[in-house]
Amino acid sequence: MSKKITTEYKQSTEKKDDEFDLLQGRMSYSILDVIEHMISCGMSEEEIMKLILRDVQQIVDIHFEEES
């Protein structure tokens, strides 16, 4: 069984992050978790980059198709 690698975005206690910063931070940590998992599965950097970019592109495309 693989180790748990999930990270959690923690909001700064010194300054309140605005909603955009909070969402961007959560997204970054989520992508980093996926990358770490892919690395632990033995995937190459090239494969990881290709799949992450593909998935992000699909999410963006679907969002804008639904808004049209």
C-alpha positions in Angstrom: 0.0 0.0 0.0 1.4 3.4 -0.9 2.0 6.2 1.6 -0.5 9.0 1.9 0.9 12.0 0.1 -2.1 14.4 0.2 -1.2 17.9 1.2 -3.6 20.5 2.5 -3.5 24.2 1.5 -3.4 26.2 4.7 -4.6 29.8 4.6 -2.1 32.3 6.0 -2.8 33.5 9.5 -1.0 36.7 9.0 -2.9 37.9 5.9 -6.3 36.7 4.7 -6.0 35.2 1.2 -8.6 36.4 -1.1 -10.8 33.8 -2.8 -8.7 33.6 -5.9 -5.5 33.1 -3.9 -7.2 30.4 -1.9 -8.5 28.5 -4.9 -5.2 28.8 -6.8 -3.3 27.5 -3.7 -5.7 24.5 -3.4 -5.3 23.8 -7.1 -1.5 23.9 -6.9 -1.4 21.5 -4.0 -3.8 19.2 -5.7 -1.7 19.0 -8.9 1.4 18.5 -6.8 -0.3 15.5 -5.1 -1.2 14.0 -8.5 2.4 14.5 -9.7 3.8 12.8 -6.5 1.5 9.9 -7.0 2.5 9.5 -10.7 6.2 9.6 -9.7 5.6 6.9 -7.1 4.0 4.8 -9.9 7.2 5.1 -11.9 5.9 7.5 -14.6 8.5 9.7 -16.4 8.5 13.5 -16.2 7.5 13.6 -19.8 4.5 11.3 -19.3 3.4 13.2 -16.2 3.6 16.6 -17.9 1.6 15.3 -20.9 -1.2 13.9 -18.8 -1.5 16.8 -16.4 -1.6 19.3 -19.3 -4.1 17.1 -21.1 -6.4 16.9 -18.1 -6.2 20.6 -17.3 -7.0 21.4 -21.0 -10.0 19.0 -20.9 -11.3 20.7 -17.7 -11.0 24.2 -19.2 -12.6 23.0 -22.5 -15.5 21.4 -20.8 -16.2 24.4 -18.7 -16.3 26.8 -21.6 -18.4 24.4 -23.7 -21.0 24.2 -20.9 -21.1 28.0 -20.7 -21.8 28.4 -24.4 
